[in-house]
């Protein structure tokens, strides 16, 4: 099932709002949803955390909420990994509140964490994260082959060793989303031909024949479902063979395309 997390609740592809009316929802995982207004439990929509939440991730057999700070909140145990000391020491700054974690992944047997806006973090466990030299407005992470790809406000970077980061040719722009679908890599930038694609992550090209409503700040507008590329901002589309088919028209601005949603929705 595909669910669309938007600035006003979560929708399915029939256009039905499944939950969270009035909430700016950034993510949904199992029986939790993550919103600007806090973290909530499904199906009751009970509020369990009042600080703004940006991402939900499964790591180390637990579910973590990315809370402003940045803080990783273990939703099973209620314990916090507070990384705000790095924000103070290194001068991290996000213009709309405290810095926050936007993505978490594994690469080279390390946990890698992207920060908006700050240094990338890495460590053998989430409780042992340390800053790397790479500092940027980071949005998404994707390991691909021997490289780690990083979507940022300037475009996409790649690294093989977490020390040397190179800018990917053809990716310039406010890049959000990174995924592998149909044997290709995809991301999007903030323009009316937003989708970019790549075979290897180092060279990208714009699908400039496909015009779409552009994403806004904070929108992760791509998903892959049954080997089909889904794009969603103010309408939702399937992208096929250089063209687009609308599957849901006219909904609030998307914050994230959810492919693995909640058992309650």
N, C-alpha and C positions, 0 to 999 in steps of 0.2 A: 504493500500500500504506500502511496505517496501522500504526504501531508504538507501543507504550506503554512509555515509559521510566519505570521505577518505582524504589522504594527497594531492590529486590532484582532487578536485571536488566531486560532488555528483552523484551517479549512481543509476539506477533502476535495477531490477533483469533480465532485458533483456540485460544488459551490456551497455546501452546507458547512456552517461554522460548528466545529466539533467541541470546542472549549474556549475558555480564556477570554471572553468578551471584555473589551476595554483594556487588555494587557498587550504591551509591546513585547512579543514573544521572540526570543533569539534562538532557542533550542528546545528540544523535546527528547527525552530518553527514558524508556521504561515507564515508571510511574512518577516522573518528575517533569516539570517544565520550568524553563529559565527565562526570565523577563527583566526588562528595565526596572519593573516594580519589585523584583525579588525572586525567590525560588518557591515553587508551589508543588504540592503533592496531589496526584490524581488518584481517584476520580473526583475527590471532594473539592479540589482547588484550595485546600488549606495552605495558608502562607506559613512557610517554615523558616524563611530568611528574608530580612527586609532590605539588605543591600542589593544594589543592581547586579544582575547576573548576565554573563555574556556567552557562556558555553557550558555544555555538559559533556564529560568525557569518561570513558571506561579506562581505568588504568590500575595496574596492580590489584586486580580482582575487586575493585571498588568503583563507585561512581563519584566523581568529583564535580563540583560546581565552580566555575571561574567567577569569583566575586571581585568587585572593585577593590583595589589596594596596591598591587594584586595579591589575592588570596585564593588558594585552592581549598575548598571546603569538602571534606569527606562526608557525604550525605548518609552513609551507613553508620558511622561512629560519631559524627558531630565534631570531629577534630579538624583544626585548621593548619594549613601550611602557609604561614604568613611571609610573603616575600617583599613586603613594603619597605624593609630596610634597604633593599637594593634601589628602590625608587628614590629614596632620600639620598643615599650615598652617591648615586650615579646621575642624578638629575633627570630622571624620567618625567615626561610631561604628556598628559592627554588633555586636550582642550575642553572636554565635556565631563570632567570628573577625574577621579584617580585612575592611574594606569590599570590595565587588566590583561589577563591571559586570553588569547584568541584561539589557540590550538595547542594540542599535545600529541606527540607521536614518538615512536621508537626508531632509532637510527644508530648503526654502529654499536649496538648493545648499550646504548644510553637513552635516557628519556630526554626529549627535546621539547622545549616550551617556547612558543612565540608570544611576544609582549607588544601591546599597543599602548603607548609608544615607549620602547626601551631596548635593552640588550636581549638577544636570544639567550636562553638558559639551557644548561645541560648538566646531567648527573646520572650516576648509576641507579638512583632512586629519586622519587619526587621530593623527598626530604633532604636530599643532598645536592640540590640544584645550585649551580654557580654561573655567573655571567660569562658569556663568550665575548669576543671582540666585535661581533656583528650587532650594530645598533640601527634600528629602523622602525617605521610604522608598519608592523608585521600583522598579517591577516590570516594566512593559511599555510600549512605544512603538508608536504607529500613526499615520502621516500619513493624513488623510482630508479630501479637498477642500482648503480653505485653512487647515485646522487641524491641529495636532499634538496627539494624545491621549496622556495619560500615566496609566497605572494605578498607584495608590499604596496605601499601607496605610490611607489615610483615604477613598479613593474615586478618582474620575477627574477630572483637570483637562484643560483645553484651552487652547491658545494659537495666535494667528495670527502672532505676531511674535517669539517667544522672550523677550520682556520682560514681557508682561502675561499672567498665568495666571489663569483663572477656574475655579471649581469647578462641575462638571456636576451639574445638578439631578437628584435621584433616584439618585445613584450612591454614596451614603455606605456605607462598609463597607471591609473589607480586600479590595481589588480586585486580582485577578490575571487575566491573559489579556486580550488585545484583538485582535479579528479581525473581518473583514468576510465575511459568508456569507449567501447567499440574499437579497441586497439590503438586509441589516440589519447593524448593528454589535452585537457581543456581548462581554460580560465576565462575570466571576462574583465573588461576595462569599462570605464565610465564614458560611453559614447553610444550613438544610435546604431552602430554595428559592433556590439560589445564582445562577441565571442571570439576568442583566439584559440588556436590549436597548435599542437606540436607532436612530433614523433619521438623526440628524445629529451625534451625539457630545456635544451640549450638554444634552440632556434624555434621561433614562433611565427605564425602568420595569422592575420586577421581574416575572418570569414566575412569579407566586406560586402558580399551580395545578400547577406541576411540582415535586414533591418528589424530592430526590436526596440521596445521601450527600454531606455537605459536604466541600469541599477542606480541606486543612491548610496550614500555613505552607510557602511555597515551591512549591506545586502550581500549574502552569499547565495547567488541566484541559480546555481547549477546543481543538478543531481543526475544520477544514472540509475535507471530502473529497467530491468529486463533488456539490457543492452541498448536502451534508447536514452538519448540525451534530452534532459528536461531543463528548460529555462523559465524562470519565473520572476517577474517584478510586479507590475500592476495587472498583468494577465499571465497565464501559464501556457507554455508551448512545448511541443515535441519538435526537435530539430532533426530533419531527415534530408539527406541528399541535396544539400545546398538550399533547402527551403524550410519553412516553418508551418506547423499546423497548430492552431489554437485549440487547447483542450479545456481551458477555463478562462472566461473573459471577465474583466472588470472586478478586481478584488483589492483590498488594501495592500500597500507596498509590502512585498516579501522581505523577510529578514533571513530565512533559511529554508531551503528545500529539504524536507525530512524524508528519507527513504526507509529507515528503520525507526518506526515511531513507538507509540505506547500501546500496550495490550488493552488499555481502557478506551481507546479512541478508534 
